[in-house]
């Protein structure tokens, strides 16, 4: 079954927290654009919430994200 969840609620879910930590770990806690390790964020690039893979997110620092 497909259940719609508020995006903010999803970002607070244990599933997202575990996946986000996994994604950061896989990228050595560094920005995939500039390589820095300051203020790293994991952002969705599509709406595969709850089914995301590493191809569905970008791991980047806030400065690089602002440039995108």
Number of C-alpha atoms within 10 A of each C-alpha: 3 4 4 8 11 7 11 8 9 15 15 10 12 10 13 17 13 10 17 19 13 14 19 20 11 12 15 12 21 20 24 17 12 11 14 14 13 13 12 20 18 20 13 15 11 10 11 11 16 13 10 15 12 16 9 15 18 18 23 26 22 15 13 15 16 8 6 6
